[in-house]
Amino acid sequence: MLVPRTLAPHLTVKTLQHGEFDLTREKPSLMTLVCFYRGLHCPVCGIYLKELERMTLSFDERGVSTIAISSDGEDRARQMADKIGAEHLRIGFGLPLSVARQWGLYISSSRGKTSIGIEEPELFSEPGVFLIKPDQTVYWLSVQSMPFARPNFVEMVQALDFVIKNDYPARGEYTGEV
């Protein structure tokens, strides 16, 4: 189980316009926000990523770089980028499901076409949002088994202001006996 204050799993994917993303080479002043999304087939993902695109400059102002990643191939990733009007948000693609599992993401199987008429991949990962510190340790994480009720990016930016002001530590790190 992935917990705060431990090293994040290795993560390298291709991006549409920014070359290869390698988490170990990310050097934001505060953190990297990694948003794993289900794929082009997910209407909730489109709405969610549009909001992350809108908030990316606010994250950047606080020293947080952003990337959205799915197991979709390049063509479907490009369609999602076009759909959300991605200008600032990096879009990664080709996430191996074995890596998704290392990150603690749930894996789902296809149920055919979605409500927007796009075929689901045979297998794909469910959503997850992570804040990773420059030393590659997990600061914050949220993993869902469903596409609904994801973390709110506006609230995350507000929380980051508190974190920065109060040098607030990562929580949820205890793994001993209870």
N, C-alpha and C positions, 0 to 999 in steps of 0.2 A: 504494500500500500504506500502510495506517495504521500509524504507528510511535509509540512512546512519546516524550514531550516535544514532540509536534506538536499543533496544534489539532484537537480532535474535530470531526467534521462536525456541521452544524446538526441539532438533534433537537427536534421539537415534536410531541406527540401528546395526544389527549384521554385522561383517566383516568376511572375509574368513580366515584370519590368525592372527588377532589381538584382538579377543574377541569382546566385545560390544564397539561401539563408542558412547560416550555421549558427546556432544559438551560442556556441562557445566563442564566436567572433563578435557577438553583439556587445557593445560597450556603451549603453545608455548611461546618463549620469545617475538615474535612479533605478529603473527597472525596464524589462521588456514585457509587454502584454501579448500573450499568445492566445489567440481565440481559435479553437478548433470548431469547425462548423460541419454540418452533415453533407452539404453539397448542393449543387444547382437545383436538384429536385425539391428542395425544402423551401416552401413559401415563407416560413417563419425565419429561416436563415437570411433570406433576402432583406426582410425588414430589419432584422438585427444588425446585419453588416452595414446597411445603409446608415444606421445610427452610429456604428463604430467609425465609419468613414467621416461622418459629420463631427464626431468628437476627437478624431485623431490629432488635430492641431492642439486641442486642449490637453491631451495626454502629453504631446510633445513639449508643450510649455512647462510641464512639470518633470521633464526628464525621462519620460516613458515612451519607448518606441513601440510600435504596434505591427502585428501581422495577423492575418486570418488564413487558416490552413484547412484544407480538406483532402480526402483521398481521391477526389475527382482528378481526371486527366487535364491536360493543358487547355483543350478546347472548352470543356465545361467550366473550368476556372475562369477563362476569358469571358464566357457568356455571363457568369456571375459578376465579374468586375464591371462589365458593361451595364448590367442590370442595376447595380448599386451606384454607378457613377464614380468608381474608385479613382481618385486622383492622388490621395495622400496615403491611403491604407495599402500596405503591401499585401499581395495575394499569393499565397503559396499553394502548391498543388502536388499531387502524387504521394501523399502521406501513406507509407506502408502501414497496413492494419496491425502488423506486429509491433510497430513503434507506437501506434495509437493505444494499444493494450498496455505497453510499458508506462504510458502516461495516465493509466487508469481509466481510459475512456471506454464506455460501453460500445459494443458492436451489435448492429442490427442487420437482419436479412431483408431482402427486397419483398415488398408487398405489391409490386407492379407500379402502375402510374399513380402519381400523387394528385391532389386536388387541382394542381395547375397543369396537369397533363404531361408531366415529365417523368420518365421511367427512373425508378430508384436503381442504383447499382446493386449487384448481387449481394454484396456486403458493404457496409459503410460504418463509420464511427458516429456516435452521438456527440452532442456538444460538450465543450469544456473551455473554461477561461482560466488562465494562469498568469500571475505576476511573478517574474523571475528576476532576481537580483543580478548585478553584473558578475558576482562570484559564482553564478550558476545555481544558487540555492533557491528553493521555492519559498516565496514570501506568502502567497495567497493562492487558493485554488477553489474552483467550483466545477463540479462534474455533474451532468444530468443524464438520466436514462431516457428522457423524453425531450422533444424539441421545445417544450413550453417552459415558462417561468424562469428565464435566464437572468443573470445579474444585469443590473441597470448601469449603463456606462456613465450617465450623468451623476448617479450616486457614487460610482467608483471614483470619479474625478474629485468630488467633494470629500470622499474618504481619504484620498491621497493628500489633499491639503492638510487634513488632520494628522496623517501619518508623518508628513514632512515637518510640520510645526512641532510635533511632540516626539519625534524620533521613535515612533511607535514600533515595537518589535513584531515579528511574525508570531502568530498564535496557532495553537493546535498541534504543537510539536511533541507533546508527551506521548510516549508509546509504552510506558511501563505498566505494571500491574495496577488494577483499580479494584 
